[in-house]
């Protein structure tokens, strides 16, 4: 990882001359920081240590979320306060007008040693402070501009509260939005299947919870676009039954018209009213839709008497459905209109040479479809560029399957046995960084949530 | 079986006749002598008839016990035949990787099931298709469905009514061999046959 960043920075060194020169000289001068971060093209971010111990957990989670966003070089300070309150004259007030929207009113801001953090390679510095009423005040400093960029206030419930972690994750997303102006993916959870049960886990690997405790074996969880519901399939007496479960209440309801056949791989349409799924009958497997709002109107989208159609995934605008079809022999990725018309090949393949392709998922930004493909007897994750229809292989170590997109469309969770057994991993497509999400054998079929709304954050 | 009540009835009649034989001269009873004391003769005749009745009752009881034993034996034999039929019925068929075509060698296995289904018209079964772990988890549900369906098609094409056979697929969710090599995978790529109804007394075809 570090090496990759270094290589990128060398190639584009001229473009980012300012920070590269300063970072390098800072390191050369022998400033000791916990981990020597090589200067990169990504902006430097430092989360300042604080005196309030109650915020240690918040700080740790925010720092990790910012790190896992893969958009910053996280700078770790060795001792903390000795640097923060160095004797260099505070230059902050000397640069009026450059601090953006920030108020500069926080006490911490006045004492921040901007030149020092600049020398350490930081472009942004984040300070946390506690305020009455479970309120956390986050000050985002623009180090280069030498002023406060934004001050955020958020209600963070006590550590023991079930909503604590998600509130902090949401805060981390706001820091990302305040510093870089992009939406994050910290306030999300990943559903997955383990031992036939559906579980949910924070994207940073914490707070794992079982969300479906039925006696029936479950598969294929899928999120609704609003993050308030999810669907999954259960085996019932040889049939497959679909359920839609409410996140906040934990209550679930069987989907109308299912349970009489083998119904599987549910996928919500973006409007949340239609659920597409695969139905296996003696004619084979085909894709159907049902109106889950009114519990009616079963429609059959594909008719493949001598081949199977399955695993639907909607484009974010709801206009198209990518799916798997065996019409050419091995399963491959196809696309059709949302009503089932105009089916055509989506991910190109060489007949007789390319292996089976399965498990497509359309990215939230609509530009890509991730799937896995058999390469030499094992599965690898691929990404299809929707516009050019170019296919790129993403993984090569071990068996990698069932990719699912984060709402930022640059992170992806998938199942990999690269560590010796199958578990969940997360990859950042921009930097190539890979981290384990869950170090437990047998976790599979992940489904990454959209950004979770406030009300739905406590459970699952 | 149907004779049992008749035999029992016959036995009862015999006992009843024997019991009230005191007034009627039973064929063996008068053998004591025509000129004997009438009271003693009557008493003896009565005693003899009681003894005869007891002997008859014992004989009947013995026969009854033997008959019960024979019935139990024949029921056990019937049970053994049901078990044998069930074993044949449950014999799995196996598939090549990512294929749902019935192998030539497995046609004979299915032919046996055709015969059993024909000999037992009340029998209903479910065929469930299974896969090995190599393919995609969700695709394997479709593949398992194809495997179950192709066995069903074989049975129906040999004259079995389609309504007597359900199909199901469990994909790779229920392996019978947890290993990760070809011999395990070969075991797991299979159709299972389970009895839904009419499996209590199965006739040999």
Interface residues (C-beta under 8 A of the other chain):
Chain A: X196 X217 X219 X220 X235 X238 X239 X240 X262 X264 X265 X278 X280 X281 X282 X284 X285 X308 X310 X311 X324 X326 X330 X331 X356 X358 X359 X372 X377 X379 X401 X402 X444 X445
Chain B: X98 X126 X128 X134 X135 X136 X137 X138 X139 X141 X142 X145 X146 X149 X152 X166 X167 X168 X169 X170 X173
